[in-house]
Amino acid sequence: MQKNVQISENVFVQDLGTGFSYVNFCRTAVVPDNAPEDEEVLEYYAEEQYRVPNPADYPTIVNTVVKENYPHGADEAALRKGIVNAQDADFVEFNNFVEQVKLKCKNEGIC
């Protein structure tokens, strides 16, 4: 994952043509300080950008983002804790993170 990346266009999924795509979460448009006043010049930024294998569909995006944020089996450890105790802090945090990723995808029309 990369943070605060300038992107060329305001798109959620940007196909790289290499078998991978960039997925751009929390995009914003900014008018640069040095932009001419008579032109509308925008720069786009992604708060978080992930490199995802194609096809960049809902399950691939969610799995890639989760694995990158919970590496080396941390995702499975959180799930095991949730099986034992659904109120476990690690499980609750993990579950909330996954639900947020899923909601962001759905809000972008990726279902």
Secondary structure, DSSP 8 states (H G I E B T S, - for coil): -EEEEEESSS-SEEE-SSSEEEEEEEEEEE--TT--TTS---EEEEEEEEEEESS--HHHHHHHHHHHHSTTTHHHHHHHHHHH-TT-HHHHHHHHHHHHHHHHHHHTT--
